[in-house]
Amino acid sequence: MVSKRLSKEAGHRRKFLAIIDDTPECERAVAYASKRARSTSGVLVLLYVIEPDDFQHWLGVEKIMREEATAAANAALDSHAAKVRETLGIEPELVVREGRPAEEIHKLIEDDQDIAILVLAAGAGKEGPGPLVASIAGKAAAFPIPVTVVPQNLSDEDIDSLA
């Protein structure tokens, strides 16, 4: 069970959470979430989750790999944030977490009671919607907030008309 959302209370704003990863469709989720945040006077939160499976090495190597993964996460977040600032003039919140994506998404939603909508993008390829969408969709009934899934093949014009 998720804690009460505070986004409608005085001094709070509704937050739209988009996940940054290495998938090509991620950009569509950011585009939709950022435009929804702007059109509703909300806030955009960008989350990058570093998966711990990448750090199964000796301590010295693990430390270097973790630092490199953190640098890559920050670079990806900065790149998406720069596009949002440039195109929409809004300042997103940037979050890096380490763990399993679905678990870290849940934890962030629990930690930040202003997050009210999770925005994901589904891949358009024959391999399916993508691992994150598949993992969240499988647990949709138990997910703590509404999830919006944006098709990868939506154009900027389509997103503008929907957001």
N, C-alpha and C positions, 0 to 999 in steps of 0.2 A: 504494500500500500504506500502510495506517495503522500508526502505531506501536502497540506493545503497550499494552493497556488496563491501568490500575493499580488500578481500582476494587475489586478483591478483595484487594489487599495491605494490610498493616497501615498504619494511619494514613490510609487513603483510603476514600472513599465513592462508591458508584455515583451518577452524575449523569444526570438525564433532561433533555434539551434540547428546549425548545419554542420555536417561532419566533413572534414577535409581528409582525403586519402589519395591514393595513387590512381584511382579510377578516372576515366575520362568523363564520366557522367557527374562527378562531384561538382564541377563548375556549374551545371544546371541547377543543382540544389542551392548553391550559394546565390546564383542569380535570382531564383524565386524567393528565397528567404530574405535576401537583402531588400528586394523590392516590396515584399510584404511588410517588412519592418519599417521601411520609409513611409509607405502608404497608410500605415496604422499608428505612426509615431511611436513605434516600438524600437527594440534593440536587436541587433544581430550578434549572435555568439557563434564563433567558429571554433570547433574542437578538433584537435588532431590526437589520435590515440596511437602511441608507440606500443607495439605488441612485444611482450617479453620473450617470446620464442627466439628472437634474434640474438639473445645474450647468453647462450649456453657454452661459454668458453672460460678459459682461465681468467682469474681476477683482473689482471692487467689488460688483457684483450677485451674483456667484458666492459671495463670502464671506458676504454677508447670507443668501442662500438656504441655504448650508451650515449656518449658525448656526440658522436657523429649522427646518431639517430635523432637526438634532441636538436642539433643544428639543422638537420634536414626538415624536421617538423616545424621549427621556427621559420625557416626559409619558405616553406609551403604556405604557412599561415600568413606571413608577411606579403607574399605574392598575391594571394586572394584578397587580403585586406587592402592592399594598394589599389587593386582594380575597383573594389567597392568604394573606396574614398574618391577615386578619380571619376567614376561614372555617376555615383549617387550622392557623394558628399556626406556620407555617414561614417562614423567611427565604430568599427566592430570590436567586441571583446574577444580576445584571443586566449585560448586555453590549450595547454598540452598536458596530457595524462599518459601514464604507462599502465598497461593491463590489457584485458580482453575488451574489444570495442563495445559490445553490448553491455557488459558490466560497468564500464567506465561511463557510458552514456547514462545509465540508470543512476550511478553515483552523482554525476554532475547535476542531473535533474533534481535529485534529492537535496543536494547542497545549495542549489540556487533556485529558490522558490518563485522566481519571476519567470523562469523558463516555462512557457505554456504550449509551444508547438515544436515538434521535431520535424525537420524537413530533410528527406532523403531523396536521392535520384536513382531511378531504375535504369539499368543498361538496356539498350535496344537490341543487343546481339542475341544470337541463337543460344548462347551459354546461360541465358537467364538474366534476372534483374541485378545480380551481383550478390556477393556473400553477405554484406551488411543488411541489405533489404530482405534477403531470404531469412537471415537469423532473426530479424525484428518481426517480420511477417509471421514467422512460426510461433511467435509469442505475443501476437497482437492483442489477444484478449487480456493478457496480464500486463501490457505496457501501461505506464502510469499517466501518459498524456497523449493527446491526439498526434498521429503521425501523418504527415503529408508526403506522398510519394510522387515525385515529378518525373515524367518520362524524359529520357535523355534526348529524344528527337524533337522536343519543343524548341521553337525558335525564340529569339529575344522578343519578337513581336507577340508571339503566343503568350509568353510569360508576362509581358507588360499588360496584356488584356486580362489575364487571370489574377495577377497580384494586386 
